[in-house]
Amino acid sequence: MKDHAPDESIVDALRDALSTEALPRAARGHATHLLNRLSSPVRVTLVGTPGAGKTELVNMFLGKAVVPRGLAMPTTEVVYGEEECLHATDARGRITKIPGLDFMSLSRSKPAFVRMELPLPILKKISLLELVTDGNADELRSAIDWAIRRTDITLWCSQEFGESERALWARVPDGLKDHAFLVLTKADVLSAKNALSDLIASLETVVAEEFHSMFAVATLQAIKSFRPNGTLDEVMYHGSGGSALSSEVLRHAERGRRADIDSAQFFLARYQASGERVISRDIGKPASQETGETAERMPAPKVFTDAVRFLQRRGATLFDAVRTAQPGQTKPVLDQCVDTVEHLIDLFSSDDSGSQMADDFIDDLSEAAEVMVLMQVEKGDAPAADAATLLLQLRREMEMKIAA
């Protein structure tokens, strides 16, 4: 796989395209969306009931205990800034800037929302939003509804993920669940009670259906692994589970950014001065037809079976949605198709079998994603049906590889 770093020239090209009148009106909105995505860090939101360990997890990502323990904070967004400062928003929407990390002054201002700026490199890649409520179910539902419109990756922090939490999580759109992780915080406490292994086993089925994956993290141990002198105790960090979680979140963020860059490149290729649409090769064409080489005969790795099962669950719902959607109301279906193929890209990118067959199929999935991006800027209801059909074609291709 190629390493796609954020390319400033693509951002500049999008800005140039928007500065002219050459783009069709329908395309301008998508260009603006892509520009905003590429100009901002990937947004990571931490959700959970009070006491779930969200603040400690924020500190773990930051590599030090920035937010003091025991300090009552409202919902807080942590972003990159050249200098440390706090922006406190009160209940009336008035914003006060507090230089440095003066949490005493912040506490006295009784803010309803806090934006924290820190000059930490990780915040150029991701921003962190800690969602804080008083635990009331209605308030938490409202907060989740607010947050899901402002996030790319979600971390649900919990020590049990019981029925009440599952009911709250059920309201989250399936597309976002594909980019969500269940984090069992305070894993050391659970382990000391001999409860961690049983809890993980009991949640496996739920995680398979509701999350991308699950991690158990001893958050306080993870924070302690960052020494005051700036060095890292890698053995302690790895043992805490923090290394695995942070690495996967950053990989997930990078894959999302890479997909945005690919989408922007494809978008710009279509809307060049000629206005001609890019014609791509047939999705799923066997490599032997393209290169003249002998097709691979090795058994398909397990990732193909996992992907087919995922499409079986998602496919029937999508086709029903296409059939029942009212004219002019098929965009949500098309968006679900895009989320589905992006999840498949994540699934194949995470495959560690070393199979060339799996690596090659990522190209087919990426091309399908690019085609769907173009469909999103087209008018009418046909693109949704075409996107759902494309997913069915991908599923059949995978089933053929499994059967070979």
C-alpha positions as CSV (number, residue, x, y, z in Angstrom):
1,M,0.0,0.0,0.0
2,K,1.2,3.5,-0.8
3,D,1.8,5.9,2.1
4,H,-0.4,8.9,1.4
5,A,0.7,11.9,3.5
6,P,-1.5,15.0,3.6
7,D,-0.6,16.9,0.5
8,E,-0.8,20.7,0.7
9,S,-0.9,20.9,-3.1
10,I,-4.3,19.1,-3.0
11,V,-5.6,21.6,-0.5
12,D,-4.4,24.5,-2.6
13,A,-6.0,22.9,-5.7
14,L,-9.3,22.6,-3.9
15,R,-9.1,26.3,-2.8
16,D,-8.3,27.3,-6.3
17,A,-11.2,25.4,-7.7
18,L,-13.6,27.0,-5.2
19,S,-12.3,30.4,-6.1
20,T,-13.6,30.2,-9.6
21,E,-17.0,29.7,-11.1
22,A,-16.0,26.6,-13.1
23,L,-17.4,24.1,-10.5
24,P,-21.1,23.1,-10.8
25,R,-23.2,24.1,-7.8
26,A,-23.6,20.5,-6.7
27,A,-19.9,19.9,-6.8
28,R,-19.0,23.1,-4.8
29,G,-20.6,21.7,-1.6
30,H,-18.6,18.5,-1.9
31,A,-15.4,20.4,-2.6
32,T,-16.0,22.5,0.5
33,H,-16.5,19.3,2.5
34,L,-13.3,17.8,1.2
35,L,-11.4,21.0,1.9
36,N,-12.6,21.2,5.5
37,R,-11.7,17.5,6.0
38,L,-8.2,18.0,4.7
39,S,-7.6,21.2,6.6
40,S,-8.6,19.8,10.0
41,P,-7.3,17.0,12.3
42,V,-9.3,13.9,12.5
43,R,-11.9,14.4,15.3
44,V,-11.9,11.8,18.1
45,T,-14.7,11.9,20.7
46,L,-14.7,10.2,24.0
47,V,-18.1,9.2,25.3
48,G,-19.3,7.4,28.4
49,T,-21.0,7.7,31.7
50,P,-19.5,9.8,34.6
51,G,-16.5,8.1,36.2
52,A,-15.8,6.0,33.1
53,G,-12.2,7.3,32.9
54,K,-12.5,9.6,29.9
55,T,-10.3,12.4,31.3
56,E,-7.5,9.9,32.1
57,L,-7.7,8.6,28.6
58,V,-7.4,12.1,27.2
59,N,-4.3,12.6,29.3
60,M,-2.9,9.3,28.0
61,F,-3.2,10.5,24.4
62,L,-1.6,13.8,25.3
63,G,1.3,12.0,27.0
64,K,1.0,13.7,30.3
65,A,-1.5,14.6,33.0
66,V,-2.7,17.9,31.5
67,V,-6.1,17.9,33.1
68,P,-5.8,17.6,36.9
69,R,-7.5,14.6,38.5
70,G,-10.6,15.4,40.4
71,L,-11.2,18.7,38.6
72,A,-14.8,19.0,37.5
73,M,-14.7,20.0,33.8
74,P,-17.5,20.5,31.3
75,T,-17.4,19.1,27.8
76,T,-13.9,19.9,26.6
77,E,-12.2,20.0,23.2
78,V,-8.4,19.7,23.0
79,V,-6.9,21.0,19.8
80,Y,-3.5,22.1,18.5
81,G,-2.3,25.7,19.2
82,E,1.0,27.4,19.2
83,E,0.7,28.4,22.8
84,E,-1.1,26.8,25.8
85,C,-4.4,28.5,26.5
86,L,-8.0,27.8,27.6
87,H,-11.1,29.2,26.0
88,A,-14.1,29.2,28.4
89,T,-17.6,29.5,27.0
90,D,-20.3,30.4,29.5
91,A,-24.0,29.5,29.4
92,R,-24.7,32.6,27.4
93,G,-22.2,31.8,24.7
94,R,-19.6,34.4,25.8
95,I,-16.0,33.2,25.3
96,T,-13.2,34.2,27.6
97,K,-9.5,33.4,26.8
98,I,-7.4,32.3,29.7
99,P,-3.6,32.3,29.0
100,G,-1.7,29.2,30.0
101,L,-3.4,26.2,31.7
102,D,-4.8,28.2,34.6
103,F,-7.4,25.7,35.8
104,M,-8.2,27.6,39.0
105,S,-9.3,30.7,37.0
106,L,-11.2,28.3,34.6
107,S,-13.0,26.7,37.5
108,R,-14.1,30.1,38.9
109,S,-15.6,31.1,35.5
110,K,-18.0,28.1,35.7
111,P,-17.8,27.4,31.9
112,A,-20.3,25.3,30.0
113,F,-17.7,24.3,27.4
114,V,-13.9,24.5,27.2
115,R,-11.6,24.6,24.3
116,M,-8.0,23.8,25.2
117,E,-5.1,24.6,22.9
118,L,-1.8,22.8,23.3
119,P,1.4,22.8,21.1
120,L,1.6,19.0,21.0
121,P,2.4,17.2,17.7
122,I,-0.3,14.6,18.1
123,L,-3.0,17.3,18.0
124,K,-2.0,18.1,14.4
125,K,-3.2,14.6,13.6
126,I,-6.3,14.3,15.9
127,S,-8.4,16.5,18.1
128,L,-10.0,15.2,21.3
129,L,-13.5,15.9,22.5
130,E,-14.4,14.7,25.9
131,L,-18.2,14.6,26.3
132,V,-19.2,15.3,29.9
133,T,-22.7,14.9,31.4
134,D,-24.2,14.4,34.8
135,G,-25.2,10.9,34.0
136,N,-28.8,11.6,33.4
137,A,-30.0,9.3,30.5
138,D,-31.9,12.1,28.7
139,E,-28.9,14.5,28.9
140,L,-26.5,11.8,27.7
141,R,-28.8,11.0,24.8
142,S,-28.9,14.6,23.9
143,A,-25.1,15.0,24.2
144,I,-24.5,11.9,22.0
145,D,-26.9,13.3,19.3
146,W,-24.9,16.6,19.4
147,A,-21.5,14.9,19.4
148,I,-22.0,12.4,16.5
149,R,-22.3,15.3,14.1
150,R,-18.9,16.5,15.2
151,T,-16.8,13.4,15.2
152,D,-14.9,11.0,12.9
153,I,-13.8,8.4,15.5
154,T,-15.6,7.5,18.7
155,L,-14.2,5.9,21.9
156,W,-16.9,4.6,24.2
157,C,-15.3,4.4,27.7
158,S,-16.8,1.9,30.1
159,Q,-16.1,-0.6,32.8
160,E,-18.9,-3.0,31.8
161,F,-20.9,-1.7,28.8
162,G,-24.2,-2.9,30.4
163,E,-27.7,-2.7,29.1
164,S,-28.3,1.0,29.8
165,E,-25.1,1.9,27.9
166,R,-26.0,-0.4,25.0
167,A,-29.3,1.3,24.7
168,L,-27.6,4.7,24.4
169,W,-25.1,3.4,21.9
170,A,-27.9,1.9,19.8
171,R,-29.0,5.4,18.7
172,V,-25.6,6.0,17.0
173,P,-25.7,5.6,13.1
174,D,-24.2,2.4,11.8
175,G,-21.7,4.3,9.7
176,L,-20.2,5.8,12.8
177,K,-20.1,2.5,14.6
178,D,-17.6,1.3,11.9
179,H,-15.3,3.9,13.2
180,A,-15.8,3.4,16.9
181,F,-13.9,1.5,19.7
182,L,-15.1,0.1,23.0
183,V,-12.5,1.0,25.6
184,L,-12.6,-0.9,28.9
185,T,-10.9,1.7,31.1
186,K,-9.4,0.9,34.5
187,A,-8.4,-2.5,33.2
188,D,-6.0,-3.0,36.1
189,V,-8.9,-2.6,38.6
190,L,-11.0,-5.1,36.6
191,S,-8.1,-7.5,36.4
192,A,-7.5,-7.3,40.2
193,K,-11.1,-8.3,40.7
194,N,-10.6,-11.3,38.3
195,A,-13.3,-9.8,36.2
196,L,-11.5,-8.6,33.0
197,S,-11.2,-11.8,31.1
198,D,-14.9,-12.8,31.7
199,L,-16.0,-9.3,30.7
200,I,-14.1,-9.3,27.5
201,A,-15.4,-12.8,26.6
202,S,-19.0,-11.7,27.3
203,L,-18.7,-8.6,25.1
204,E,-17.1,-10.2,22.0
205,T,-20.4,-10.7,20.2
206,V,-21.6,-7.2,21.0
207,V,-18.3,-5.7,19.9
208,A,-18.4,-7.6,16.6
209,E,-21.8,-6.1,15.8
210,E,-21.5,-2.6,17.3
211,F,-17.9,-1.5,17.2
212,H,-14.8,-1.7,15.0
213,S,-12.9,-3.4,17.9
214,M,-12.4,-3.4,21.7
215,F,-9.4,-2.5,23.9
216,A,-8.7,-2.9,27.6
217,V,-6.5,-0.1,29.0
218,A,-5.1,0.5,32.5
219,T,-5.2,4.3,32.0
220,L,-3.3,5.4,35.1
221,Q,-0.5,3.0,34.4
222,A,-0.4,4.3,30.8
223,I,-0.1,7.9,32.0
224,K,2.7,7.0,34.4
225,S,4.7,5.4,31.6
226,F,5.3,9.0,30.3
227,R,8.2,10.1,32.5
228,P,8.6,13.8,33.7
229,N,11.8,14.1,31.6
230,G,9.8,13.4,28.4
231,T,10.9,9.8,27.9
232,L,8.5,6.9,27.6
233,D,8.7,3.6,29.5
234,E,7.7,1.5,26.5
235,V,7.3,-1.7,28.4
236,M,4.9,-0.1,30.9
237,Y,3.0,1.6,28.1
238,H,2.6,-1.6,26.2
239,G,1.6,-3.5,29.3
240,S,-1.1,-0.9,30.1
241,G,-2.9,-1.5,26.8
242,G,-2.4,2.2,26.0
243,S,0.1,1.6,23.2
244,A,-2.3,-0.7,21.3
245,L,-5.2,1.7,21.6
246,S,-3.3,4.9,20.6
247,S,-1.6,3.1,17.7
248,E,-4.9,1.8,16.3
249,V,-6.6,5.2,16.7
250,L,-3.8,6.9,14.9
251,R,-3.8,4.2,12.1
252,H,-7.5,4.6,11.8
253,A,-7.2,8.4,11.5
254,E,-4.4,8.1,8.9
255,R,-6.5,5.7,6.8
256,G,-9.4,8.1,7.0
257,R,-7.1,11.0,6.0
258,R,-5.7,8.9,3.1
259,A,-9.2,8.2,1.9
260,D,-10.0,11.9,2.0
261,I,-6.8,12.6,-0.1
262,D,-7.7,9.9,-2.6
263,S,-11.3,11.3,-2.9
264,A,-9.9,14.8,-3.4
265,Q,-7.6,13.7,-6.1
266,F,-10.3,11.8,-7.9
267,F,-12.7,14.8,-7.5
268,L,-10.1,17.2,-9.0
269,A,-9.4,14.8,-11.8
270,R,-13.0,14.9,-12.8
271,Y,-13.5,18.6,-12.6
272,Q,-10.5,19.7,-14.6
273,A,-10.9,22.5,-17.1
274,S,-12.1,20.0,-19.8
275,G,-14.9,19.0,-17.5
276,E,-14.6,15.4,-18.7
277,R,-15.5,12.6,-16.3
278,V,-12.7,10.3,-15.4
279,I,-13.3,6.8,-16.8
280,S,-12.0,4.1,-14.5
281,R,-11.4,0.4,-15.2
282,D,-14.1,-2.2,-14.3
283,I,-14.3,-2.7,-10.5
284,G,-13.3,-6.2,-9.5
285,K,-11.6,-7.2,-12.8
286,P,-9.2,-10.1,-12.1
287,A,-5.6,-9.1,-12.1
288,S,-4.9,-11.7,-14.9
289,Q,-7.2,-9.7,-17.3
290,E,-5.3,-6.5,-16.6
291,T,-1.7,-7.7,-16.7
292,G,-1.8,-10.9,-18.6
293,E,-0.3,-12.7,-15.5
294,T,-1.6,-15.9,-14.1
295,A,-4.3,-15.4,-11.6
296,E,-3.5,-16.1,-7.9
297,R,-4.6,-19.6,-6.8
298,M,-3.8,-19.4,-3.1
299,P,-6.8,-19.7,-0.7
300,A,-8.5,-16.5,0.2
301,P,-7.5,-15.2,3.7
302,K,-10.1,-15.0,6.5
303,V,-10.6,-11.2,5.8
304,F,-12.6,-12.1,2.7
305,T,-15.0,-14.2,4.8
306,D,-15.3,-11.5,7.4
307,A,-16.0,-8.9,4.7
308,V,-18.7,-11.0,3.0
309,R,-20.5,-11.5,6.4
310,F,-20.4,-7.8,7.0
311,L,-21.9,-7.1,3.5
312,Q,-24.6,-9.8,4.1
313,R,-25.7,-7.9,7.3
314,R,-25.5,-4.5,5.6
315,G,-26.6,-5.3,2.1
316,A,-30.2,-6.4,2.7
317,T,-30.8,-3.2,4.6
318,L,-29.4,-1.0,1.9
319,F,-31.4,-2.6,-0.9
320,D,-34.6,-2.3,1.1
321,A,-33.7,1.3,1.8
322,V,-33.2,2.0,-2.0
323,R,-36.5,0.3,-2.9
324,T,-38.6,2.2,-0.2
325,A,-36.9,5.6,-0.4
326,Q,-39.1,8.4,-1.7
327,P,-37.9,10.3,-4.8
328,G,-35.3,12.9,-3.9
329,Q,-34.6,11.2,-0.5
330,T,-31.9,8.6,-1.4
331,K,-28.8,10.6,-0.4
332,P,-28.7,8.9,3.1
333,V,-28.6,5.5,1.3
334,L,-25.7,6.6,-0.9
335,D,-23.9,7.9,2.2
336,Q,-24.4,4.5,3.9
337,C,-22.9,2.9,0.8
338,V,-19.8,5.1,1.1
339,D,-19.5,4.3,4.8
340,T,-19.8,0.6,4.0
341,V,-17.0,0.6,1.4
342,E,-14.8,2.7,3.7
343,H,-15.3,0.1,6.4
344,L,-14.2,-2.6,4.0
345,I,-11.1,-0.7,3.2
346,D,-10.3,-0.4,6.9
347,L,-11.0,-4.1,7.3
348,F,-8.6,-5.2,4.5
349,S,-6.0,-2.6,5.6
350,S,-5.9,-4.2,9.0
351,D,-5.4,-7.7,7.6
352,D,-2.0,-9.1,8.7
353,S,-2.1,-12.3,6.8
354,G,0.5,-11.0,4.3
355,S,-1.7,-12.2,1.4
356,Q,-1.1,-10.5,-1.9
357,M,-4.7,-11.3,-2.8
358,A,-5.9,-9.2,0.1
359,D,-3.5,-6.3,-0.7
360,D,-4.6,-6.3,-4.4
361,F,-8.3,-6.3,-3.4
362,I,-7.8,-3.0,-1.5
363,D,-7.2,-1.4,-4.9
364,D,-10.6,-2.5,-6.1
365,L,-12.2,-1.2,-2.9
366,S,-10.4,2.1,-3.2
367,E,-11.6,2.5,-6.8
368,A,-15.2,1.7,-5.7
369,A,-14.9,4.4,-3.0
370,E,-13.8,6.9,-5.6
371,V,-16.6,6.0,-7.9
372,M,-19.1,6.5,-5.0
373,V,-17.6,9.8,-4.2
374,L,-18.5,10.9,-7.7
375,M,-22.0,9.6,-7.3
376,Q,-22.5,11.8,-4.3
377,V,-22.2,14.9,-6.4
378,E,-24.6,13.6,-9.1
379,K,-28.3,14.5,-9.2
380,G,-31.2,12.2,-9.1
381,D,-31.9,8.9,-7.3
382,A,-30.1,6.5,-9.7
383,P,-26.6,6.9,-8.0
384,A,-27.9,5.3,-4.8
385,A,-29.1,2.2,-6.7
386,D,-25.8,2.1,-8.6
387,A,-23.8,2.3,-5.4
388,A,-25.8,-0.5,-3.8
389,T,-25.3,-2.6,-7.0
390,L,-21.6,-1.9,-6.8
391,L,-21.5,-3.2,-3.3
392,L,-23.3,-6.4,-4.5
393,Q,-20.7,-6.7,-7.2
394,L,-17.9,-6.5,-4.7
395,R,-19.5,-9.1,-2.5
396,R,-19.8,-11.5,-5.5
397,E,-16.1,-10.9,-6.3
398,M,-15.2,-11.8,-2.8
399,E,-17.4,-14.9,-2.8
400,M,-15.7,-16.1,-6.0
401,K,-12.3,-15.7,-4.4
402,I,-13.4,-17.7,-1.3
403,A,-14.9,-20.4,-3.5
404,A,-11.8,-20.6,-5.8
